[in-house]
Amino acid sequence: MGLFGPDDTLIGLLGHTDNSQEPMPNINRRETIFGLIISFMVLSYLCVAFRLWTRFAIVKSAGWDDLFVVLSLMSITPGMVTLCIICDSGFGRHFITLTPDEMAGYFRGIYIANASYTMSTGLIKMSLLLQYLRMYTRGTFLYNVCRSLLVFVGLWGAAYSALAWVPCSPVHLFWDRAYAPFEMLTMNCYAYGSMKVSVFTATYESHAAVNMLLDLLVMALPIPLYFQPNTPFKSKLGLVMVVLMGTVVNIFSVWRFATMLQHRSTTWPTFDPTWYGPISIVMAALEIASACICASIPVFWGSIMAATSQFLGQIFVTKEVHVTSQHRFDTLGSSGAGHSSQDAFHAVELQGATLSRETSDEERGENITRTKIEWTARTQEAPPTPKFYELWAGKTG
């Protein structure tokens, strides 16, 4: 029996162990939370905006994957904003030191943050899978794998999103527990809202584990393109870049899962969600933001590189000058003969356009020097967009 109830309940684990002497982790500090959340949010919005610009204005080939990446970004935004707001409700401090109003404010905020995360993590995976369907040939093995996985991710995301958005019936019981925690033991709450430790931890940890495995699987799906014999070298480099960017997303996913196991979803060694929760919750927000970034960069990167190469090619012009002299000696001429001469031939050639002027000379036995000057301007052409980026941008999809 804990201080406030049975040990198998969250309220029973409150104050189970004195952790007041633990040093505050950096991730619990307001400035750290604000810095990470705001910077990743701004970067993700910029990358998604460039993606949409490429799809609508450049290649004119928008698809369902663009819609789902926008939905994912829009769904995680309220959660990221809420994480900054609940810093005023004790987020980052010990839960047992909060007032009932602060606890209620925290539960409201964590309700929005958790529900937006569970929904957006399914949407961003569906966006990537829809992108893969544009890359693979219809009817192939990998195409069918992507389609089957798309159905599974949709069902998985819908199920956990429903549990997150409706953790109690009625929903307001989720944050009203701050005012009546003992009565919550008999209230109609389940999954994310359950007061049973086993149910509460199983819900969070099962979602995190499946999410991590799906991230690894989605990251691995484009790798077979690397081993195809007709894949150009630049396309292989692009694949390596995509895998490296996907690794960043998986780092956040694995890191979050590890922290949840370490503290048993904020219940070990004592139930302290505002103290042990920030690392897992912030990692979840950064995971979705980085996934939106990584899903967008391959789409617009090829167009930006092609435009940059073309722009630089128009600036740097190579000029070549050829000077040719021709000498003619008069066999009848005398050394004292006068002469009037102007150089016989001048030709200027610039980018295929030729301007020439030729003057006659009075030959009086003197040496005649003919000089021909050629100017050639060459414009360096931009290299073609790598095929891999064309696939991601939707040029062939």
C-alpha positions in Angstrom: 0.0 0.0 0.0 1.4 3.4 -1.0 0.8 6.7 0.6 -2.4 7.4 -1.3 -3.6 4.1 -2.5 -2.8 0.5 -3.7 0.6 0.0 -5.2 -0.9 -1.2 -8.5 -2.5 2.2 -9.1 -0.9 5.4 -10.2 -2.1 7.3 -7.2 -0.6 4.5 -5.0 2.9 5.1 -6.6 2.7 8.8 -5.9 5.4 9.6 -3.4 6.5 5.9 -3.4 10.1 6.9 -3.4 11.7 10.3 -2.5 13.3 11.6 -5.7 13.5 15.2 -4.6 17.3 15.1 -4.5 17.7 14.1 -8.2 19.4 16.9 -10.2 17.1 18.5 -12.8 17.7 17.2 -16.3 18.5 19.8 -18.9 15.5 18.6 -20.9 13.2 19.7 -18.0 14.3 23.3 -18.3 12.0 25.8 -19.9 14.7 27.3 -22.1 15.6 23.8 -23.4 12.0 22.9 -24.2 11.3 26.2 -26.0 14.6 26.1 -27.9 14.1 22.6 -29.3 10.4 22.8 -30.0 10.5 26.2 -31.7 13.6 25.5 -33.8 12.3 22.1 -35.1 8.8 23.5 -35.7 10.1 26.4 -37.8 12.5 24.1 -39.8 9.7 21.5 -40.5 7.3 24.2 -41.7 10.0 25.6 -44.1 10.8 22.1 -45.5 7.2 21.2 -46.0 6.6 24.6 -47.7 9.5 24.0 -50.1 8.1 20.5 -50.8 4.7 21.9 -51.7 6.3 24.6 -53.8 8.2 21.9 -55.8 5.2 19.7 -56.2 2.7 22.4 -57.2 4.9 25.0 -59.0 7.9 23.0 -60.5 6.9 19.4 -61.3 3.1 20.0 -61.1 2.6 16.5 -59.7 1.1 16.8 -56.2 -0.2 13.6 -54.7 -1.8 12.0 -51.6 1.6 11.8 -49.9 1.7 15.7 -49.9 -1.7 15.8 -48.2 -0.7 13.4 -45.5 2.6 15.1 -44.7 0.6 18.4 -44.3 -1.9 16.6 -42.1 0.9 15.2 -40.0 2.5 18.6 -39.5 -0.8 20.3 -38.7 -1.7 17.6 -36.2 1.5 17.7 -34.3 1.5 21.6 -34.1 -1.1 21.8 -31.3 0.9 19.3 -29.3 4.2 21.2 -29.8 2.6 24.5 -28.8 1.0 22.9 -25.8 4.3 21.6 -24.6 5.5 25.2 -24.3 2.3 26.3 -22.6 2.3 23.6 -19.9 5.8 24.8 -18.7 3.6 27.2 -16.6 1.7 24.3 -15.2 4.7 22.5 -13.6 6.0 20.6 -16.6 9.6 19.8 -15.6 9.0 20.0 -11.9 8.1 17.3 -9.4 4.4 16.3 -9.7 3.9 16.0 -5.9 4.8 19.7 -5.5 2.1 21.0 -7.9 -1.2 22.5 -6.9 -4.5 20.9 -8.0 -4.9 23.7 -10.6 -1.4 23.1 -12.0 -2.1 19.3 -12.1 -5.3 19.9 -14.0 -3.4 22.3 -16.4 -0.7 19.6 -17.0 -3.3 16.9 -17.7 -5.1 19.1 -20.2 -1.9 19.8 -22.0 -0.6 16.3 -22.0 -3.9 15.1 -23.3 -3.6 17.3 -26.4 0.1 16.6 -26.8 -0.3 12.8 -26.6 -3.4 12.7 -28.8 -1.7 14.8 -31.5 1.4 12.7 -31.4 -0.4 9.4 -31.8 -2.3 10.7 -34.7 0.6 12.5 -36.5 3.0 9.5 -36.2 0.6 7.4 -38.2 0.0 10.1 -40.8 3.7 10.8 -41.5 4.3 7.0 -42.0 1.4 6.9 -44.4 2.8 9.9 -46.3 6.2 8.1 -46.7 4.5 4.9 -47.8 2.3 6.7 -50.3 5.6 8.3 -51.7 7.1 4.8 -52.1 4.0 3.7 -54.1 4.9 6.5 -56.6 8.4 5.2 -56.9 7.9 1.4 -57.2 6.2 -0.2 -60.2 2.6 -1.3 -59.7 2.3 -5.0 -59.1 5.9 -5.6 -57.9 6.7 -7.2 -54.6 7.9 -4.0 -52.9 4.8 -2.2 -54.2 2.5 -4.8 -52.6 4.5 -4.6 -49.4 4.1 -0.8 -49.2 0.4 -1.1 -49.9 -0.1 -3.8 -47.2 2.0 -1.8 -44.7 -0.1 1.3 -45.5 -3.3 -0.5 -44.5 -1.7 -1.7 -41.3 -0.3 1.7 -40.3 -3.7 3.3 -41.0 -5.5 0.8 -38.7 -2.8 1.1 -36.0 -2.8 4.8 -36.1 -6.6 5.0 -36.0 -6.8 2.6 -33.0 -4.3 4.4 -30.8 -5.5 7.8 -31.8 -9.0 6.8 -30.7 -7.6 5.7 -27.3 -5.7 8.9 -27.0 -8.5 11.3 -27.9 -11.0 9.4 -25.7 -9.1 8.1 -22.7 -12.1 8.6 -20.4 -15.9 8.8 -20.8 -16.6 11.6 -20.6 -13.2 13.0 -21.7 -13.0 15.7 -19.0 -12.5 13.0 -16.4 -8.9 12.8 -17.7 -7.9 16.1 -16.2 -10.6 16.2 -13.4 -8.6 13.5 -11.6 -6.5 16.4 -10.3 -9.3 17.4 -8.0 -10.7 13.9 -7.2 -7.9 11.3 -7.6 -9.4 8.7 -5.2 -12.7 8.8 -7.1 -10.8 8.2 -10.3 -10.1 4.6 -9.3 -13.8 3.8 -10.0 -14.2 6.1 -13.0 -14.7 4.9 -16.6 -11.1 5.5 -17.9 -8.9 3.1 -19.8 -5.7 2.8 -21.8 -4.0 6.3 -21.7 -6.4 7.3 -19.0 -6.3 4.2 -16.9 -5.3 4.4 -13.2 -4.0 0.8 -13.2 -0.2 0.8 -13.6 -0.1 -2.3 -15.7 -2.7 -0.9 -18.2 -1.2 2.6 -18.2 2.4 1.4 -18.9 1.4 -1.3 -21.4 -0.5 1.3 -23.5 2.4 3.7 -23.7 5.1 1.1 -24.2 3.3 -1.0 -26.8 2.6 2.1 -28.9 6.3 3.2 -28.6 7.6 -0.3 -29.4 5.4 -0.7 -32.5 6.2 2.8 -33.6 9.9 2.2 -33.4 9.7 -1.1 -35.4 7.5 0.7 -38.1 10.1 3.5 -38.3 12.9 1.0 -39.0 10.8 -0.9 -41.5 9.7 2.3 -43.4 13.3 3.5 -43.5 14.5 0.2 -45.0 11.9 0.0 -47.8 13.9 2.2 -50.3 17.2 0.3 -49.7 16.5 -2.3 -52.5 16.8 0.5 -55.1 20.4 0.8 -54.1 21.2 -2.7 -55.3 19.5 -2.6 -58.6 22.1 -2.9 -61.4 20.7 0.0 -63.4 20.7 2.5 -60.5 23.0 5.5 -61.3 25.7 6.4 -58.9 24.1 9.8 -58.1 20.9 7.9 -57.3 22.8 5.7 -54.9 24.2 8.7 -53.2 20.7 10.1 -52.8 19.5 6.8 -51.3 22.4 7.0 -48.8 21.3 10.5 -47.9 17.7 9.4 -47.3 18.8 6.5 -45.1 21.0 8.8 -43.1 18.1 11.3 -42.6 15.8 8.4 -41.7 18.4 7.3 -39.1 17.9 10.7 -37.3 14.2 10.0 -37.0 14.9 6.5 -35.6 17.3 7.9 -33.1 14.5 10.0 -31.6 12.2 7.0 -31.7 14.6 4.6 -30.0 15.7 7.2 -27.5 12.1 7.8 -26.5 11.4 4.1 -26.2 14.5 3.6 -24.0 13.5 6.5 -21.6 10.0 5.0 -21.3 11.4 1.6 -20.3 13.8 3.3 -17.9 11.1 4.9 -15.9 8.2 2.6 -16.8 6.3 5.4 -18.5 6.9 7.8 -15.6 5.8 5.4 -12.9 9.2 4.2 -11.6 10.7 4.6 -9.0 7.7 6.8 -8.3 4.8 8.2 -10.3 6.2 11.6 -11.3 4.9 12.4 -14.8 6.0 16.0 -14.9 9.5 15.1 -13.8 10.2 11.9 -15.8 7.9 12.7 -18.7 9.6 15.7 -20.5 12.4 13.6 -22.1 9.9 11.1 -23.7 7.3 13.8 -24.7 9.8 16.2 -26.2 11.5 13.4 -28.1 8.1 12.4 -29.5 7.6 15.9 -30.8 11.1 16.1 -32.3 10.6 12.7 -33.9 7.5 13.9 -35.9 9.1 17.3 -36.8 12.3 15.6 -38.1 10.2 13.0 -40.0 8.4 15.8 -41.8 11.8 17.4 -42.6 13.3 14.1 -43.9 10.2 13.3 -45.9 10.4 16.7 -47.6 14.1 17.3 -48.3 14.4 14.6 -51.1 11.4 16.1 -52.9 12.7 19.7 -53.3 16.5 19.1 -53.1 16.9 18.0 -56.7 15.0 21.0 -58.0 17.0 23.4 -55.9 20.3 21.8 -57.0 19.2 22.0 -60.7 18.1 25.6 -60.3 21.4 26.5 -58.5 23.5 24.9 -61.2 21.7 26.6 -64.0 22.0 30.0 -62.2 25.7 29.6 -61.6 26.2 28.4 -65.2 24.8 31.6 -66.5 27.1 33.7 -64.3 30.4 31.9 -65.0 31.3 32.4 -68.7 34.4 31.0 -70.2 36.0 33.1 -73.0 38.6 31.9 -75.4 40.8 34.1 -77.6 42.5 32.8 -80.7 45.0 35.1 -82.5 46.2 34.0 -85.9 48.8 36.0 -88.0 49.4 35.4 -91.7 52.4 36.9 -93.6 52.7 37.5 -97.3 55.8 38.7 -99.1 55.7 40.7 -102.4 58.1 39.3 -104.9 58.2 42.5 -106.9 58.2 45.0 -104.2 61.0 47.5 -103.4 62.1 48.4 -99.9 61.3 52.1 -100.3 57.8 51.7 -101.4 55.1 53.5 -99.4 52.1 51.8 -98.2 48.7 52.4 -96.6 47.5 49.5 -94.7 44.7 48.6 -92.3 44.5 45.2 -90.8 42.7 43.1 -93.4 40.3 41.0 -91.5 38.6 41.3 -88.2 36.0 38.8 -87.1 34.2 38.5 -83.8 32.2 35.5 -82.9 30.1 35.4 -79.8 27.8 32.5 -78.9 27.2 31.5 -82.6 26.6 35.1 -83.8 29.3 36.4 -86.2 30.1 40.0 -86.9 32.8 40.5 -89.6 34.4 43.5 -91.3 37.1 43.3 -94.1 39.1 46.2 -95.6 41.0 46.2 -98.8 44.7 47.1 -98.9 46.9 48.5 -101.6 49.6 46.1 -102.2 52.9 47.9 -103.0 55.3 45.1 -102.4 55.3 45.4 -98.6 54.7 42.8 -96.0 51.0 42.3 -95.4 50.0 41.0 -92.0 46.6 39.5 -91.6 45.2 39.1 -88.1 42.2 37.1 -87.2 40.7 37.4 -83.7 38.1 35.0 -82.5 36.1 35.3 -79.3 34.1 32.4 -78.2 31.8 32.5 -75.2 30.6 29.3 -73.7 27.8 28.8 -71.2 28.1 25.9 -68.8 24.9 23.9 -68.9 23.3 22.6 -65.7 23.7 18.9 -65.0 20.5 16.9 -65.2 18.5 16.2 -62.1 19.5 12.9 -60.6 16.9 10.2 -61.3 16.5 9.4 -57.6 15.4 13.0 -56.9 13.1 12.9 -59.9 11.4 9.9 -58.4 10.9 11.7 -55.0 9.8 14.9 -56.6 7.2 13.0 -58.6 8.4 13.7 -62.1 8.0 10.0 -63.1 5.3 9.1 -60.6 
